[in-house]
Amino acid sequence: MEIGVFIPIGSNGWLISTTAPRYRPSWELNKTVVQKAEEYGLDFALSMIKLRGFGGESEFWDHNLESFTLMSALAAVTSKIKLFATVATLTIPPAIVARMASTIDSVAPGRFGINLITGWAKTEYDQMGLWPGEEHYQHRYEMLTEYTTVLQDLWSTGRCDLKGKYFTMNDCVLSPRPSAHIPLVCAGQSPPGLEYTATFCDYGFVVASGMNEPMAAAAVSAKLAEAAEKAGRDVGTYQLIMVIADETDEAAEAKWRHYVAGADPVALGYLGIQAGGDTNAAEGSTARTIAMTNSPINFNMGTYVGSYAKVAALLDQAGTIPGTKGLMLTFDDFVVGMDQFGKYIQPLMKSRQAAA
């Protein structure tokens, strides 16, 4: 089972709280986190893209780096770990992304992949005049299908002549092409999102909810497996999990309670409004999951709180869900969290003995 880290490219990581560790993202912070991840034998690092923060006292995600630029720099200071950048497909044409990926592959041959997002928070794109209208919610995976076709045509043959509804290529060319397959990732959990992921991607990110519930991702993993079987492809899941660990259960639980008590109501209110923008969001979709929860201080993602031994056991159990290819971890404090995982948690995991 692979283990990866969802690096802190946005301010305050993934805790919308005034009492959680607060910091602005930087090159030095992310370099430290990824180099520690590589040192501890982690398999991949992924950075998101966020174009507007949530505000509030916490200034949650009000400060962000750019994903491709950051991962290109990280490619030059690492040697083994896989690196995934995220592209907001409403902002950059696919032929340019294909060339950007080929460039990073020349820095880190065979170690680069892309996470594709369609965009669910209207204000991120409306501020730049790039929001295509409310109909985008209904047709975004049709757009993403054409987008991906352009990428794959250029990477595989060096040419694309697609005449689609959303993109028109006129003998578009790419050279040099990547030296290896560029794996694709998508986090869509609605029926159209799962169908797209099963058809075009190598991995699907699964955002399960609940505290210390390692089997919470089983249902959506099964749906992705069913869609992949219909498509005749091998597509595995990467589960997104937040780790709040300490020497004892009591110490870890005290930290979590402290973070919950500091929930930022203004930032959470903004999140709820943006998540509710798609009034037709399907049951089980990421937007619906966020909008339906009462206090998603960490986006209602699966959260493991406890001692090193307890967290290790929970991670091992999560890895037994059929179709799971890896776990992508976030932490309250990323530098401390990486050391806790590498020194104390991973050595206790049965599924990670080789890396430990």
C-alpha positions in Angstrom: 0.0 0.0 0.0 1.3 3.4 -1.0 1.4 6.3 1.4 1.4 10.0 0.3 1.1 13.4 1.8 -1.3 16.2 0.8 1.2 19.0 1.2 0.4 22.4 2.8 0.3 24.6 -0.3 -2.5 26.8 1.3 -2.4 28.6 4.6 -3.3 26.5 7.7 -3.4 23.2 5.9 -6.8 21.6 6.3 -8.1 22.8 9.6 -10.5 25.7 9.5 -9.8 26.7 13.1 -8.4 29.7 15.0 -6.8 27.3 17.6 -5.1 24.9 15.1 -1.5 25.6 13.9 -1.6 28.7 11.7 1.0 29.4 9.1 1.4 30.8 5.6 2.6 28.5 2.9 6.2 28.8 1.6 8.7 27.1 -0.5 10.8 26.2 2.5 7.9 24.7 4.4 6.8 22.5 1.5 10.4 21.5 0.6 10.9 20.4 4.2 7.7 18.4 4.2 8.4 16.6 0.9 12.0 15.9 1.6 11.0 14.4 5.0 8.4 12.3 3.2 11.0 11.0 0.8 13.4 10.3 3.6 10.7 8.3 5.4 10.0 6.2 2.3 6.6 7.8 1.4 5.5 7.1 -2.2 4.0 10.4 -3.4 3.2 14.0 -2.6 0.3 16.0 -4.0 -0.4 19.7 -4.0 -3.9 21.2 -4.6 -4.7 24.5 -6.3 -6.8 27.1 -4.6 -7.5 30.5 -6.0 -9.4 32.3 -3.2 -9.5 31.7 0.5 -12.4 31.5 3.0 -11.6 34.6 5.1 -12.5 34.8 8.7 -10.1 35.3 11.7 -8.1 32.2 10.6 -7.5 33.6 7.1 -8.1 30.1 5.9 -6.6 29.5 2.5 -6.3 33.2 2.0 -2.6 32.6 1.1 -1.7 30.0 -1.5 1.2 29.0 -3.7 0.7 27.7 -7.3 0.7 24.0 -7.8 2.7 23.3 -11.0 5.3 25.9 -10.2 5.8 24.4 -6.8 6.0 20.8 -8.0 8.5 21.7 -10.7 10.8 23.1 -8.0 10.2 20.1 -5.8 11.1 17.8 -8.7 14.6 19.3 -8.7 15.3 18.7 -5.0 14.0 15.1 -4.8 15.0 11.9 -6.4 12.5 9.1 -5.7 9.1 10.4 -4.6 6.2 10.8 -7.1 4.9 14.3 -7.4 1.3 15.3 -8.4 0.4 18.8 -9.4 -3.3 19.9 -9.6 -4.7 21.9 -12.5 -7.9 23.9 -12.3 -9.1 23.0 -15.8 -11.1 26.3 -16.2 -7.9 28.3 -16.0 -5.3 26.7 -18.2 -5.8 25.3 -21.7 -5.1 21.5 -22.0 -2.3 21.8 -24.6 -0.4 24.1 -22.2 -0.8 21.7 -19.4 0.4 18.9 -21.6 3.6 20.9 -22.3 4.0 21.8 -18.6 3.8 18.1 -17.6 6.3 17.2 -20.3 8.7 19.8 -18.9 8.4 18.6 -15.3 8.9 15.0 -16.6 12.2 16.1 -18.0 13.2 17.2 -14.5 11.9 14.1 -12.8 11.5 11.4 -15.4 8.6 9.0 -14.5 7.8 10.7 -11.2 5.2 13.3 -12.3 1.4 13.0 -12.4 -1.6 15.4 -12.5 -4.8 15.8 -10.4 -7.6 17.2 -12.6 -10.3 19.4 -11.0 -13.4 20.9 -12.7 -14.0 23.6 -10.2 -16.8 23.8 -7.6 -16.3 27.1 -5.9 -17.7 29.8 -8.2 -16.0 32.7 -6.6 -12.5 31.3 -7.4 -13.2 31.7 -11.1 -15.7 34.5 -11.1 -13.1 36.8 -9.7 -11.1 36.4 -13.0 -14.1 36.3 -15.3 -13.6 32.6 -15.9 -16.8 31.1 -14.5 -18.8 29.6 -17.4 -22.1 29.8 -15.7 -24.3 27.6 -13.5 -24.6 25.1 -16.3 -21.0 24.2 -15.7 -22.1 22.0 -12.8 -24.1 19.8 -15.1 -21.6 19.6 -18.0 -18.2 19.8 -16.2 -17.3 16.1 -16.8 -18.1 16.4 -20.5 -15.7 19.3 -20.6 -13.1 17.3 -18.6 -13.5 14.4 -21.0 -12.4 16.6 -23.9 -9.7 18.2 -21.8 -8.2 14.8 -21.0 -8.5 13.6 -24.6 -6.3 16.5 -25.6 -3.7 15.7 -23.0 -3.6 12.0 -23.8 -3.4 12.6 -27.6 -0.5 15.0 -27.2 1.4 12.8 -24.8 0.9 9.6 -26.8 1.3 10.8 -30.4 2.6 14.4 -30.1 -0.5 15.6 -32.1 -4.1 16.4 -31.5 -6.8 17.5 -33.9 -9.9 17.3 -31.7 -13.0 19.2 -32.8 -15.1 19.2 -29.7 -17.8 21.2 -28.0 -15.4 22.8 -25.5 -11.9 22.6 -27.2 -10.8 22.9 -30.8 -7.3 21.7 -31.8 -6.0 22.5 -35.2 -3.1 20.0 -35.7 -1.8 20.9 -32.3 1.7 19.5 -31.7 3.8 18.7 -28.6 7.5 17.8 -28.5 9.3 16.6 -26.6 6.7 14.2 -25.2 7.0 12.8 -21.7 9.4 9.9 -21.1 6.8 7.9 -19.2 3.1 7.6 -18.6 1.7 10.6 -16.8 -0.8 9.2 -14.2 -4.0 11.1 -13.8 -6.1 11.5 -10.6 -9.6 12.8 -10.0 -11.6 13.3 -6.8 -15.1 13.2 -8.3 -17.4 11.1 -6.2 -20.7 11.8 -7.9 -21.9 9.3 -10.5 -20.5 11.3 -13.4 -17.3 11.9 -11.5 -16.8 8.2 -10.8 -17.6 7.3 -14.4 -15.0 9.8 -15.7 -12.4 8.6 -13.2 -13.0 5.0 -14.1 -12.6 5.8 -17.8 -9.6 8.1 -17.9 -7.7 8.1 -14.6 -5.3 5.8 -12.8 -6.5 6.8 -9.3 -9.6 8.2 -7.6 -9.3 10.2 -4.5 -11.8 9.0 -1.9 -12.9 11.5 0.8 -14.5 9.4 3.6 -15.9 11.0 6.7 -16.0 10.1 10.3 -13.5 9.9 13.2 -11.6 6.7 13.6 -13.8 4.8 11.1 -11.3 3.1 8.8 -14.0 1.3 6.8 -15.9 4.5 6.0 -14.5 4.7 2.4 -15.7 1.2 1.6 -18.9 2.2 -0.1 -17.5 4.8 -2.5 -14.5 2.5 -3.2 -17.0 -0.2 -4.2 -18.8 2.2 -6.6 -15.5 3.2 -8.2 -14.5 -0.5 -8.6 -17.8 -1.2 -10.2 -17.4 1.7 -12.7 -13.8 0.6 -13.4 -14.9 -2.9 -14.1 -17.5 -1.6 -16.6 -14.8 0.4 -18.3 -12.4 -2.6 -18.3 -9.7 -0.7 -16.5 -7.6 -1.0 -13.3 -8.3 2.1 -11.2 -7.5 2.2 -7.5 -8.4 4.6 -4.7 -6.3 6.9 -2.7 -8.1 7.6 0.6 -7.7 11.1 2.1 -7.1 10.9 5.9 -6.2 13.5 8.5 -3.9 12.2 11.3 -3.9 13.8 14.7 -1.4 11.8 16.7 0.4 11.9 20.0 2.1 9.6 22.5 -1.3 8.8 24.1 -4.9 8.7 23.0 -5.7 11.3 25.7 -3.1 13.8 24.4 -4.2 13.4 20.8 -7.9 13.7 21.7 -7.2 16.9 23.7 -5.6 18.5 20.6 -8.6 17.6 18.5 -11.0 19.0 21.0 -8.9 22.2 21.1 -9.1 22.6 17.3 -12.8 21.9 17.2 -13.4 24.6 19.9 -11.7 27.1 17.7 -13.8 26.5 14.6 -13.9 29.7 12.5 -17.6 30.5 11.8 -16.9 33.0 9.0 -14.7 30.7 7.0 -17.0 27.8 7.6 -19.9 29.9 6.5 -18.1 30.7 3.2 -17.4 27.0 2.7 -21.0 26.1 3.2 -22.2 28.7 0.6 -19.6 27.6 -2.0 -20.4 23.9 -1.4 -24.1 24.6 -1.8 -23.6 26.3 -5.2 -24.5 23.2 -7.1 -28.1 22.8 -6.1 -28.3 19.5 -8.1 -25.3 17.9 -6.5 -25.6 14.1 -6.3 -25.9 12.2 -3.1 -22.3 11.2 -2.1 -20.6 13.9 -4.1 -17.9 15.9 -2.3 -20.0 19.1 -2.4 -23.0 17.4 -0.8 -20.8 15.8 1.9 -19.4 19.2 2.8 -22.7 21.0 2.7 -24.6 18.5 4.8 -22.2 18.4 7.7 -22.6 20.7 10.7 -19.0 21.6 11.5 -16.6 20.5 8.8 -13.5 22.1 10.3 -11.4 19.7 8.2 -13.9 19.3 5.3 -15.4 16.3 7.1 -12.6 14.1 5.9 -11.8 10.9 7.6 -9.9 11.7 10.8 -7.7 9.4 12.9 -7.1 10.7 16.4 -5.1 8.7 18.9 -1.8 7.3 20.0 0.9 6.3 17.4 -0.1 2.6 17.9 -3.8 3.4 17.5 -3.3 5.4 14.3 -1.0 2.8 12.8 -3.7 0.1 13.3 -6.4 2.3 11.8 -4.3 3.0 8.8 -3.5 -0.6 8.3 -7.3 -1.4 8.5 -8.1 1.3 6.0 -5.7 -0.3 3.6 -7.7 -3.5 3.6 -10.7 -1.9 1.8 -10.9 -3.6 -1.7 -9.5 -1.4 -4.4 -7.3 0.7 -2.1 -3.9 1.5 -3.6 -2.9 4.1 -1.1 -3.6 6.6 1.6 -3.0 10.3 1.3 -2.3 11.9 4.7 -2.7 15.4 6.1 -1.6 16.6 9.5 -2.4 19.4 12.0 1.3 20.4 12.0 2.9 19.0 8.9 6.6 19.1 9.9 5.9 17.5 13.3 3.3 15.2 11.7 5.8 13.9 9.1 8.3 13.1 11.9 5.6 11.4 14.0 4.6 9.3 11.0 8.1 8.4 9.9 9.6 7.7 13.4 6.7 6.3 15.3 3.6 5.4 13.2 5.0 3.8 10.1 7.2 1.3 12.0 4.1 0.0 13.7 2.2 -0.5 10.4 2.1 -4.1 9.1 1.5 -2.8 5.6 4.5 -0.5 5.6 7.3 -2.7 7.0 9.4 -2.5 3.8 9.3 1.3 3.9 9.9 1.5 7.6 
